[in-house]
Amino acid sequence: MDPGVVITVGVLWFLFNLFGKRKPGGTRTTQPPLRSRGGLPAGVPPSTGADPTQREGARLQDLLRELGRTLETAGGQRGSPPSGRRAPARGRASLESTPVVRSLEQEVRRPPRRAVDSDDEAEAVIARRRAEAEANSRPLGDADHHAFEARIRQEPADATATPAFPTRRLRDAVVWREILGPPVSLRDSLDS
């Protein structure tokens, strides 16, 4: 929305409120608070306020009083469902259920913790590592080197080849080095 339109509407609203509801003597007229059709309950004085926020609060308070009175009168007619709602058909179960209240101030009972002792497993791991180290601790000969070379030559060339770096990846690498690297003023002191 255009800010000029919002400002214009705001100025017009201000001027309308300023000049709209003045009496010839210069005082503003006050509207009486909203009342229910049947009037206020007995013993409840109407609420009035001096400024607009107090009047609005008074209107809300009157509305809540009227709502409370309406709910009290509707509470006496529990035999029939309120208008707009149908009574559940016979033979069907209601989906509404009563909530189950449970106190959280009771002691919580948990099963006892299971004791885990990994010392026996640790000794087995240590023994396995020692056996593997002793098996590989002998000096390697020519046959071992030839077997290793034959094993690595069996892999396809695609898995061992290094991909050629395109210019874009190289440029991105230089940019990231500039971003993440040390400042230019400190590079000479760090290189030496």
N, C-alpha and C positions, 0 to 999 in steps of 0.2 A: 504494500500500500504506500502511496506517495506521502512523505512526511508533511508536505504543505497542506494536504487535505486534512490530515490528523490535527495539525495545529489550528487550521481554520475552524474545524468542528469544535475543538476545545475552547477557542475564544468565543464562538457563538454560544456555547453552553454556559460559559461563565457570565456573559452579558445577559443571557436569558434568565439565569438564576439571580443576577444582581438586580435587574429591573422588573422581572416578571411578577413578583408577588408582594409588592409594597402597598401599604395603605397610604392615604393622602398625608397622614402625619409622619411618614417616614419609617414606620415600624413594619416588620414583616408579619404576614398573617400566618398563624399556625393552624394546621389541620388537626382535627381531633383524632385520637388514636383509633385504629380499626377495632370494631367490636363484633362479637358474634351476633348472629341473628336473634338469638333469644336473650341477649344481654350477658353480663358477667355473672358468675356464680355469686350466691349470697355471701356477704362478708368479705368480698374481694374488691378493694377500691380500684378504680381505673388508674393506670399508670400514665403519667405525663412527663415530659422532659423539655428542657429549654432549647438545646441545640439539636441539629438533625440526627446526630449519632444516638443521642438519648431517646429521641422520638422513635428511631428505627429499633432500638433495643426494646422500647416499651411495646411497640407493635409485635415484635417477635415474642415477647413475654405473654402478651394477650393471646396470640395465636397458639402458643404452647398450652396456656390454660384451657382454651377452647378444645384443643385436641385431647387434653387429659380428661375433660368432662365428657367428650364424645366417647372416649375409650371406656370410661366408667359406665356409661349407659349401655354401651355395646356389650360390656362384660356380663350384664344381667341376662342377656339373650343368648346364652350358650347353647340352647337346644337346637337352634337352626344355624346353618353355616352363613357367614357373611355374604352379602351380595357379591356376585362375581366369582365365587368359589363353589364348586360342586362338592357334594358329600361323596365320599368314596363308595363305589358300588359294592353291593353285598357280594361276598365270596372273594373279593380281592383284598390282598394285604396292603396295608399302608407302607409307604417307603420311609415315612418319618419314624424315628426311633427315639426313645428317651436316652439322654446321654448317661454314660456310666462315670460316676465321680470316684476317683481314687486318690487317696491322700499320698502325697510325696514325702511326708515327714516320717515314714517308716524306714526301718533299717533295710538296706538293700542286701539281698542274699545272692552271692555269686558262687559258682563252683570253685573249689580250691584250685590254685594254680598247679600246673603240672611241672614238676622239677625236670629241667633239661640239663643233662650232663654230657657235654661234648668232649670231655677229656679222652674217653675211649676212642671216639672217632678221630680226634686230633692225632693220637698216637698212630692210628692206621694210615692217615694221610702222610705223616712224617716218614713212616716206614716205606710207603710207596714212592715218595719223592727220592728217598735215599737209594732205592733200588734202581730207579730210572737214571739217577745221576751216575751211579756206578757202571750202568750199562753203556753210558755215553762218555765215560771218562777216559777211554783208551785213545791213543793217538790215531789219527786218520791216515790211511795209506792211499796209494794210487787207485786201488779198486773202489774205495769209498768216494773219491772225487769223480771218477768216471760214472758211478751209479747216480750220484747227485746230478751231474751234467745231463745224463740221459733222461732223468726224471723231469728236469726243467725244460728240456727240449721237446718233450711230448706235449706240453701245453700249446694251445693254438696261439698264433702270433697276435691275434686281435686282443687277447687278454693281457699280453705283456707289452704291447706297443704303447708308446706315449702319444697322446693326441696332439696334433699341431695346434698351437694357440692362435686363434684368429685375432685380427688387429683389435677388434672391439673388446675382447677379454683382456688383452694386454693393456689397452687404454684404461679399462675399469680397474685393473690391478694397480696401475700408477696413481689413479685418482684416489683409491682407497688407501694407498700408502701415504699420500699427502694428507688425507683426512685423519688417519689413525696414527701416523708417525709423529715424531717430536717436532716442535716448531722449528722454522728455518733458522732462527737465531741461535738455537742450541745444537744444530747438527754438527758444526765444526768441532765443538768441544766434546761431543759424544763419539765422533769418529776416531779421534786420536787417543 
